[in-house]
Amino acid sequence: MNRRQFGRAALAAASILRLGPALAQLVDASADQLRNGEFTWRPERSPTGPALIIVSLPDQRVYVYRNGVQIAVSTCSTGKPGHRTPTGVFKILQKDRNHRSSTYNNAPMPNMNRLTWSGIALHAGQLPGYPASHGCVRLPKDFSARLFDITRLGMTVVIADDASQPEEVVHPGMVLGEYAAREFNAVDASIKQAEYSEGHEAAPRSPSVVVSGADRSITVFDNGAVVARGSVEIADPGKPLGERVFTLSGVDDRSGELRWNAAEIERLTRMAGADNASTIRRLKADPAVREAIRQRLKFGLTVVTTDKPADSTTRSGAGFVVLDSAEA
């Protein structure tokens, strides 16, 4: 190759790198085979039910699950050094298809799903192939548009410091732990009758429950407000609960028990050795709190366990819950 040919090749390579984010495309590949800007989208794998989004910071991937089944994976770009994307459990607070930043020079943020009022969101943006944002999770534009269509207010988003594949857990846990089997018929009916409309911004927000191993407390949130708070008994209290999120997906037809999709938030949770099923079985709420949860059973209800105190450091305002490892 002569100097002129080399120069042309270098310019072509530079152009490809510059155009990389614009070349975002739907592909049929596994998560570890995706190149920058690529994504998969297979909603037919699980057409209905509660969805869960998991952002893996180390992998720079966004995983979308419905009823515990992976329906999409995308490359992404999260916070650069000095502007880290916080880990934790978030609720979608606001949706705006044509949002512009009020902080960064009116920058466009298409298909925005807001996670915090302080500036963390999922939205379309440039993907250089490494963490480069001011804390948001940037997505390929086509993927962000498809994701925007299925998200709803109150939906759960997990930002994790490791890849976390949700697993199914069948157990009533502290929600209905002392109820007789016949009571599940009424619970099943209430879940099936609950409205669940994906992509509808006016859909009711999913209730959230936060269990803290540090102060032995359980708190129930509904539409951003605390509606019940009490004590929780934890079997083997010297053993950590870990940072986990359980999303209610229905009732198991065979056992009549509640079916949850569970995911871990922090790498240390997995290293501690406890699993999701054993964790939820260790919990027993007081009767008043348990009744408050029972009344709010619906698709998408989330139960978050943490070993941090359940005080103002675990929440950043009304409307959502965040458990950030940096605030421990």
Secondary structure, 3 states (H helix, E strand, C coil): CCHHHHHHHHHHHHHHHHHHHHHCEECCCCHHHCCCCEEEECHHHCCCCCEEEEEECCCCEEEEEECCEEEEEEECECECCCCCCCCEEEECCEEEEEEECCCCCCCEEEEEEECCCCCCEEEECCCCCCCCECCCEEECHHHHHHHHHHCCCCCEEEEECCCCCCEEEECCCCCCCCCCCCHHHHHHHHHHHCCCCCCCCCCCCCCEEEEECCCCEEEEEECCEEEEEEEEEECCCCCCCCCEEEEEEEECCCCCCEEEEEEECCHHHHHCCCCHHHHHHCEEECHHHHHHHHCCCCCCCEEEEECCCCCHHHCCCCCCCCCCHHHC
